[in-house]
């Protein structure tokens, strides 16, 4: 059984992330979308909120599970029985960082491979930080994030976060 891991911060999940998740769900037996806990980075949504947004956004994809982890990705992947890490790429600028991470993960866990998937071109400019910035300034994020995410962004930002 192919169990793949798609890690990220997902703060919040965007339609670019969903593009990768949906394509993985069509190709692999099980997809674990894992929110990486980064204590050094200030997030808009809590880890629990991000996992819940992923669960709601992926509800129609029966072979997709949302979770979170701390520590090394390779340790989490081993604990989950994942045999492949999937990383989404938007542009060449993503590749250099992701390549470094993939090579380090390979060194730490030689049997764990990383594959890169390009998001569809219509999402190549899209990032969680851009979505946050647009939403903070009152711009529309319709068609950039799942509807539940758009709703929760509005709620969170109107509460003064």
N, C-alpha and C positions, 0 to 999 in steps of 0.2 A: 504494500500500500504506500502510495506517495503522500507523505505528510509534509507540506511546505510551510515555511514561516515567513511572513511578511511583516518585518518590524518597522517602527517609525514613531514619531512623536504624535502625529495625528491631532494637532491642536489648532483647528479642528480638522476632521476628515473632509477632504474636498472631492469633487467629481473626478479629479485626476487620480486620487487614491482609489476611488471606486472603480475607475476604469481598469486599473491593475488588478484589484480584488476580483472583479467580475471575470476577467480573462483568466486569472489563476483558477477560479472556481470551475471554469469550463475545462481546464486542462489537467487538474490534479484531484486526487481522491478527497483530500482534506486540506483546508487552508486555515492556518492560525494567524490572525492579524493581531500583532502584539504591540501594545503601547510600551515604549521604552521610558522608564522613569529616569529623568535627568534632573537631579536635585540642584544643579548649577544653573539651570535655565528656568526663568520665570514663565509659567504657563498661564494662559487665559482660563482654560478648563482644567479641573482637577483630573487626576488619573482615572478616578471612578467615573467622572462625567464623560471622559473621552471613550472609555470602554463601553459605556452605555450608549453613546452616540453611534459607535461602530456597530454594536449589537442591533440597534434599531435600523440603521442604514443598510445592514446586511441581512435583515430578517428573511428576505425571500431566497437567500442563498443558503440552502440547507447544509452544505458541506463547509461552511465558513464559521469559525468560532473566533470571538474576540476575547483577549486576555491582556495581562500586563506583566512586566518583569522588571527586576532590578539586577544589577550586576552584569556579568558578561553574557553577550548574546549566545555564544557557543554553549555555555552552561545551560541556559534556558532551552536552547534547541535540543541538546542531549536529553534533558529532563522530559521534554515533550515528545521525544522520538521522531523529531523532524530530520529529514535527510537532505533538505535543500532550503537555502535562504533565497528569497526573491527580493530584489531591490528595484524600485522604480526609478527611471531616469527621465528627466524633462529635457535636458540640454547637455552639451558637452561639459559645461561647467560643473555638473553634478558628478561626472564620471571620475575625475581625479580623486575626490574625497572617497567616493564609494569603492574605487579600486583599492585604495590603501586599506580600507576597512575589510574588504573581501580577502585581501592577501594576509592580513593579520589573523582574521578568523580561520583561514586555511592553515596557517602556521599552528594555531592553537588546537584546531580540530581537523586534521587532514582528510577525514572521511566526510566532512560537511562541505558541500559545494555551494557557491553563490551564483545565481544567474541574474542578469540584468534585463529588465523589460522597459522598453520605451513606452511612455504614455502616448495616447493618441495625440496628434498634432494640435488639436483644438485646446488641449490642456497644457501645452508645453510651457506656457508662461505662468501657470497657476501654482501658488504655494500657500500654505496655511498662513504664513505671515502677511502675504498680500491680501488674503481674504479678511484677516483681522483688521488690517489697516483700512481697507475699503469700508468695512462694516462700522468701524469706529467713527468714520467721518460721514456716516449716513448714506453711503453709496449702496447700490443694489448688489447683492451677491447671489441673486436668483440665477440658476443654471451654472453656478460655480461650486455649489455645495448641495448635498441632499436636502430636501425640504425641512426635515426635522432639525438639521444643523442650522439652517437659516433662522428658523423659529427660536432655537435656543441661543443663538448669537444675539438676536434682537433682545431677548429676555435678559441675558447676562449683561449686555452693554447698557440697557436702560436701567439696570440696577446699580450702575456706576462702577462696574469692574473695568 
